[in-house]
Amino acid sequence: MIYGEGGLHALEIKNSSQVRPGDLREIKSFGEDFPESRRWLLYRGKERFLRDGILCVPCEEFLLQLKPDEFPV
């Protein structure tokens, strides 16, 4: 979990090249407790997509966007 000026962000990382429905269970539960949060699932795949309000992003893409004092969009 990351909290700051940019809001509340929850990150979950999976060592998988595909996102399965069960992979989203924990982060969906977090979203029920903190609906204002922006939820991210990082995985080893190649596509960025939104599923059940969770932004699924390839780890490589996420890491390449990291900059000091900024959260990737």
N, C-alpha and C positions, 0 to 999 in steps of 0.2 A: 504494500500500500504506500502511496506517495501522496502527501498533502502539502499544498502550498498555494501561492497566488493563483496558479492555474487550476485550482480545484482539487477534488479528491479523485485519485486514479488507483485502480486495482489492477495489478499485473499478475498473470499466471503464465508459466512457461511449460510447454510440453515438448518432450523429445519424440516427436512424431511428425511425419510428413503430411498427415491428414488430420482433420479435426472431426472427431466423432461426437455424437450427442452427449455421451457420458463424460467427455472431456470438459464440457461446459458446466457440469453440475455444481461444482464448488463456487465458481465465480458467479453463476446465476444466483446462488444462495446469498452470496455477499451483496449482490444487487438488490435483493429483497430487503436486506437490513439497511442498506445505504443506497436508496434509489437515485440520489443526486450524483453518485459516483460515475465516472467514465471507466468502463471495464475493457481490458485488453487481454487477449490470449495470444501469446507469441508461440510460434511453432516452426518446424523446419520446412514447411511447404513453400510454394512460390506465389500464391495468390493472396490478395488482401480482400476481405469481405466482411460484411456485418451479418451476424446471426444471433437472433434473440437479444438484440441490444448490446452485443459484445463484439468489439472490433477484433477480428482475427487477422494478425499481421505476421508475415515471415520474419523470423528473428533477424536475419541479415538486413532486411530493409529497415527495421526498427533501429538496429545498432548504427547503421550508416547515417541515420538522421539525428543521432545524438549530438547535442552541442551544449557547452557549458551554460548553466542557468536557463535552459529552455527544455521544455518537454516536447517530444515529437508530436506531430499532428496526424 
